[in-house]
Amino acid sequence: MSEPQTETLTMSITGNCAKRILAMREKENNPKLMLRVTVLGGGCSGFQYDLDWDDKLNPDDVTFEKDGAVLVTDETSLPFLNNAEVDYVQEMIKSAFKIKNPNAAASCGCGNSFAPKT
């Protein structure tokens, strides 16, 4: 009998995102600094993204790396973020991390909350 196939959940980091994480690591003089992405209940579309800086890993954390920069999320958030891409976008008025999430059926105008596909 063959082993059941388990889906590997993943996230990707753009080059701009990696550069921003590394710049913050240098600015804060903290070589362990990572960008943490968490999905929380709430927001105007049902769920919201919480992005924060962290230098500690929890037992249920999953990390993703690009060019030495580390993105971290937890096992509970990861299914909502599977195959999402985290980018850092610089515009004339502001700069911000943006999440391109294929699991979002809809999102609000601010881009910080989403409704998952059912």
N, C-alpha and C positions, 0 to 999 in steps of 0.2 A: 504494500500500500504506500502511496506517495505521501510526502509531507504536505500539509496544507500551505498554500502560498500566503505569505503575509506581505501586505503593502508597505513599502518603505516610504515614510513621510519625510518630506524635505522642504527646505526653503532656500532661496538664493539671495545673494548680496551683489549689487552692482558695484562697478569699480568706484563710482562716486561715493557710494555708501561706505565702502571699505576705507577710502581716503579720509572721510569725515571721522570715522571711528578711530583711525590711527592718529589723526590730528588732535582729537579730544584726549586720547591716551597720552600723547606728548604734552599737551597743554596742562593736563592734570598731574603729569609726572607719575602716572600709574600704569605700569606695563600690563596689569591684569584687567584693565577697564574694558567692558563689553557693553554692547547695546542690547538691552533686554526688551523683548516684545511680548506682551501679554494680552490675551483677549479676556475682557470682563463683560459681565452682563450689564446692560444699561445703554445709554446713548439714545439718540433719536431714532435709530433704526433697529434696536434690539441688542446689539453687541457693540462694544467699543474697543479700540486699540489703546493700549497704555505702553508708551515707550519711555524708557528710563535708562540711566547709566548704572552699571553694577560691576563689582569686582569679585563677587562671590558666587559660587555655584551651589544650587540646592540639589538634593538627591534625585529629584524628578526632572532635572533640567536636561535639555538637548541643545547642543551647540552646533553652529555652522561657521565655517571659516573661509575667508578669501583674502589672499595676500597678507596674512598675519592678523587681519581684523576678525573679531569674533562677534557673532550674533547669537543670542541665547533666548530660548523660550522654554516653557514647561510642557510636560506631557499632556496636560489638559488643554492648553491653548493650541498645540501643534495641529490637531485635526482641522481646526478652523483656519489654519495658516498653510496647510499643505500646498505645495507648489507656488506659494506666494513669493513675490520678489520685493525686496526692500531696497529702495533707491534714496538718494539724497539729491534734492532738486534746488537749485539756486535760481530765483527769479528776481526781477527788478525790485520788488517790494519786500520779499521775505525769502528765507531759506528754510527747508523742512525735509524731514524724512517722509517718504511716501510709500505706501504699501499697495502693490498691485496684486489683488487677491482674487484668484479664479473661483474661490468658494463663496464669494459675495454675490447674492442675487440683486441686491440694491445697496446703495450707500447714500449717506446724507451729503449735503453740499460742502460741509467742512472736510469730508474725507476721513474723519476720525471714528465714525461708527458705520456699521453695516448690518444687513440682514443676510443670514446664511442661506444658501440654496438648500432646499428640502429634498 
